[in-house]
Amino acid sequence: MMNHLATVDKAFITTSIAGVGLAIAITGCGFLLGRWVYATPNLALEQSASGEAVARPASAAVGTLAAVPATDETTGTIRLIAPVAASAIAQMPPSEALRKPVTPVCLNPNAMGIARVVEIDTTGGPGFGFQHFKSYDFLNDREVVLTFDDGPWLGHTPAVLKALADQCVRATFFSIGKHATYYPEILKRVVAAGHTIGSHTWSHADLQAIVRNEGLDAAKEQFEKGASAVRMTAGMPIAPFFRFPDLRHPPEMLTYLGGRNIASFSTDIDSWDFKIKKPDELIKSVMGKLTKSGKGIILMHDFQKVTSIALPRLLGQLQKNGFKIVHMVPKGTLTTLPQFDEAVLKDNKLPTLAGNKPAESVVRTISGEGAQ
C-alpha cells in the first residue's frame, strides 16, 4: 500500500511539474503572440504613416509622410533607410491606411531606397517643376524626384521597372492613354511595383496647338480621354497628376485642370533623353545639371531605349554622389468622366478593356514548340 501511495505521489508530483511547465510555456507564447499582434500593425502603419508638413514654402500643397522601411537581408529586421523628415509623425486612420497601395519589400540592403514620401494635395491644380512653375519648392538639397513620360512601352518600361526595383526606389509615371491600351499588362506592372501613375494625354498631342487650332473642348478631350484610358487599363484609380506634352501649357487648360483639382508637373532637370541616344552621354548630362542645381524633379521617358539602358548606372551615380530619392503620392485620386470612359471603349472596340487578362491566360500554344 505504501509503495502504491509513493508511486501515486510521484505521479502527482510529476504531473504537477508538467502542468507548471505547460503554464509557463503558454504564458510565454501568449507574451510572444501579444508582441506579434501589437508589433505587426505598427510595421504596417510605419510603412504608410502620414505626418505634418515640414514648414517650408511648399507646405500648403505638399505634406511629408515618412521614411520608408526596408527589410535588412542579413537580419530580417525592419529598418528605416532614411530619417523621417517630418517634424512629427501621425498615424493614418485605418481607413486611410487601407486605401494606400502596398509597398513592395526591399531585399537589397545596399539599395538607395526612398528617403521621403511626400503627399501632394492637388486642390486647385497646383503646378510643380521650376522650369515653368515657381510656387512650390518641396525638395531639400540633394533630393530628387524621378519621373517618366510616354509609357508604357514594350521592352523599355519593364527594363526601367527592373532598374528601379533593384535600387528599391519608386517614381511617377505619366502615361499616354493610347500606349496604355496597347500594353495594359505593362501598366499593371507599374502599379504593382508601387509607383505613382499620372497621365499625359490620349495621344501626346500638343495642347497649346490644339487650343489654338481646334478649340478648348478638343484639348479637354485629349486630357480626359487619356486619363480615362490610363485609369481603366491600370485597373485602379490613378493620381490627379498631369504633365503637358512637350511642356506646353496653354493657360486655358491650366484653368480647366485647376477646376478639376489636377496638379500640373513640369520639371527641374530635363534629361533630353529623346535627343541624347548614348547612355554615357545621357548620364553625364543629367549628373552635370544636378551638380549645378543640387536637387530637382528629373524628367525622363520610359518610352526611350537609351533611358532603359542608362538608368541602372544613373541611379548608381546618384547614390554615389549622395542624392536621395523622394517619392510623390497624391492625397486623393482622379475621378474620370463617364463620357470619356465610354469614348475609350468605343474607339478601341474593347468592351472588356477594364478587365484585361494576362495574355497567357487567353492565348496558349497547343501544338508544336512550347505546347502546353
N, C-alpha and C positions, 0 to 999 in steps of 0.2 A: 504493500500500500504506500509506504513511504517513498519507495522507488518510483511508483506511479505518479505521486504528487510532485516529486522532484522533476520528473520528466515534463509534467504539465506546467510547472513553474518555469522551467527552462523555455518551453514552447511559448508561454505567455510573454516572458521577457524578450525572447527573440522577435515575437510578433510586435511587441510594443516598440522595440528599437526600429524595426522595419517601418512601422507606422509613423514614428517621428521622422525617420529619413524621408519617407514619402511626403510628409507635410512640408519639410524643408525644401524638397525638390519642387513641389507645387508652388510654394511661396516664391522661390527663385524664378521659376518660369513665369509666374504672374508678374513679378517685377520686370523681367526682361520683356514680356509681352507689352506691359504698360509703357516701357521705354519706347518700344517699336511703334505702338499705336500713336503715342503723342509726338514721336520724332518724325514719323513719316509725313504727316501733314505739314510739318514745319519745312521739310525739304521742298515739298510741292509749292508751298507759299513763297519760299525763298526764291524759287525759280520764276515766280510770276508776281513778286511783291511790287507794289506801287509806292511811290514816295512823293514828298512835296518837291516842287520845282526848286532848283538852286536859284538863288537870287541873282539873276543876270538879265540882260535886255530881252532875252527870248522867253522869259518865264511865263508870259501870258499865253503863249501857244505851245510851249514845249515843257513837259514835265519829265524829270528823271525817274526811272523805275528803280533798277538795282543792277549791281554787277551780277553777271550770270555764273552760277556754279557749274563746275565740270567734275567728272569723275576722275580721280587720280588712278592711273592704270596700275601703279605698283601697290597701292594700299587699299584701293576700292572705296576710299572715303570721298565725301563731297568737299570740294574746296572752292573758295571764291577766287576766280582768276584775275580779278582786279578789285581795288577798293570801291566801296559804294560811294558814288559821287553826290548823292542827295544829302541835304542837311539832316533829314530824318526819314526813316523808312516806316511806312504804314502798311499793314496787311490789307490786301484786297478783300472786299466782301466775297463770300463763297460763290455767289452767282457770277461775279466779275471774273474770278479765277477760273471758273469753268468755261467761260467764253474764250479765254486765251488759248492759242494753239499750243500743243505740247512741244517743248523744246527738246530736240534730239540730244542725247547724252554724248559728251565729248570723251573719247577714249585716248586722245593723244595728249600726254602730259606736257609736251613741249609746244603745243599749238598756241597761236596768238589768242584765240578765244575772243569773247566780247567784253570790252571794258565797261561799257554802259549801254543800257537800253533806254531810249527816250520816247515818250509818248507825245504824239502830235495832236493837238486839238485843232481841227480843221474848220471850226465855226467861223463863218465869214470869208473863207477862202484865203488864208494867209499864203504868202509866197516865200520860198526859200532858195538860197543859192545866190551869192553876191554878184554873179555876172549880170543879173537883172534885178534882184530883189535885195534891198538893204536893211529890211526891218528887223530880222531875227538872226542873231549871232549866237547859236547854242553850242558851238563846239569849243572845247578848251584847246590849248596849244598841243600839237602833235596828236590830235584826234581826227579821224577821217570817217566818212560815211561812203560805203560802196554802193553804187547804183548801176544798173544795166538796162539798156533800152533795146527795143526792136524784136525781142524773142517772143515766144520760144522758137528755137530753130534746131533742126536735126543735126546731131553731132556736136555743134558748138555749145549749146546750152547745157547738155549733160556734162561736157568737159569743164565748163565753168562751175557747175554744181559740185563736181568732184574736188576741184581745187579749193573751193570754199569749205567743203566738208573736211578735207584733210587738215585745214587750219582751224576748224571749229568756229568759223565766223559766218555771219549772216548778212544779207544785203537786201536792197529793194529793187525789184524788177518792174519796169514799166513796159508792159507787154502790148503788142499790137493785136487788135481784135481778130483780123484775118489770120494771122500767124497762130493765134490760139486755137482757131478752128482747124487749122492744118495739123497741129501737133498737141491735141488736148492731153495726151498721156504725159508729155514732157512738162506741160504746165502743172499738172497734178504732182509731178515730182518736185517742182519748185515749192509748191505749197507744203508737201510732206516734209521737206527739209527745214521748214520753219522760217522761210524767207517772207518778206512783205511783198504783196502784189499790188501794183498800181496799174494804170492804163496809159495808152499812148496813141489814141485814136483808132479808128477802124482800119485805115489803110495807109498810115503815115502821111496823111495829107497836110499840106501847108495851110493851116487855118487862116493865116493872115491873107493869103491869096484867095482863099475860098470866100471869106467875108467880103473882100473887095469885088470879086467877080460873080459870086453866086448868092451872096447874102448871108445874114447871120443864121438863119434857120438851117442852111446847109452845113455850116460849121458846127452848130449844135448837134446835128445828126451824126456827123463824123465822131464827135466825142461820145455821145450817148450810145451809139451802136457799138463802138469799140469797147466801152465799159461793159455793156451787156454781154458781149461775146466773151470777154475775159472772165467775167463773173460766172457765166454759165459753164464754161469749159473748166474753170478752176474747181467747180463743184461746191463752192462755199463763198460767203461774202468776201469782198476784197476791200482794200484800203481806199478811202476817198482821196487818193494821191494821183496827180496827173502831171505828165511832162509834155509840153508842146513839141511837136516835131520840128526839128531844126531850131528849137528855142525861139520861135517866132510867136510873140504873144499879142494878138490883137486886143485892144482894150475892151471891146465889146464882149469877147469871150472870157476875159478875166472877171468882168462884172457878172456874167452868167454863172461862172464857176463859183463865185462868191455867194451867189444866191442859192447854189446847190450845196454849199458848205464843203467845197472840194479844194484842197491845197494844191498850189502850183509849184513845181520844182524846176528850177534852173540848175546851175552848177557853180562850183568854185574852181574846179580843176577839170577842164575838158581834155580827155586823153587823145582826141583826134585819131582814134583807132580806125575810123572809116577812111582815113587817108594814109596813115602810117602802116605799112604792111610787113615790117620786120620786127619780130618780138623784142630784140635787143634795143632797137630804136624807140619802141613804144615804152619800155621800162625806163629808159633814160629820160624820155620826155616827161613822163608822169612824175618821176622822182625829182627831176630838176624843178618842175613847177611847185611841187610840195616843199622842197627845200626853201624856196623863196616865200611861199605863203605860210608855211608852218602848220597848216591844217586845211580841211575843206571837204566838201561833197565832191566826190570823183564821179565823172560821167564816163561810162564805158558801154560797150554793146555786146551782149551775148550772141548777137547775130553774126559778129565778126570772128573769123577763124583766128586772126592774129591775137585777139584777146584771149581766146580759149587756150592758146599755146603759151602766151606770156604770163597769164595770171598766176600760176604757181610760183614763178620766180619773182613776180611783182610783190606778191604777199610776203615772200621771204625777205625782200628788200625793205618792205615796210616794217617788218618785225625787227630786222637787223638795225634799222635806224630809229627805233624807239617809238614808232607810230602805233596808236591804239585804234581799235575798231569800235565805232558807235553804231548801234542798230536802231532804226526808226520803226515804231509801230503806231498805228492810229488809235485815237481814243474811241472812235466809233467806226462804223463800216459804211460802205457806199450802198445806197438804195437805188437800184436801176429802175428804169421806167418801162412799164409793161409793153407799150407800143414798139419799143426798140428791141426788147426781148423777142417779140413776135417777128420783127423785121429780120433779125439774125436767123431765126429758124426758117423763115420763108426764103430768104436769099440763098441760104446754103442747103435748102431742101433736107434739113437734118432734124426731123421731128423728135429724135431721141438725143439731141445734142447734149443736154444736161446730164444724161446718164451714160456717157461713153464707157464702154468696157475695154479692158486690155485687148490688144489685137490677137494675142494668142488664145483668148477665150472665144473669139469669133471665127478665126481662121486657123486651121491646123493642117499640116501635111499628113495625108493618109496613105500615100504610096510613094515609093522612091526614096531618095536620100533624106534622112531625118524624119521618116514616117513614125507616127506615134501609135 
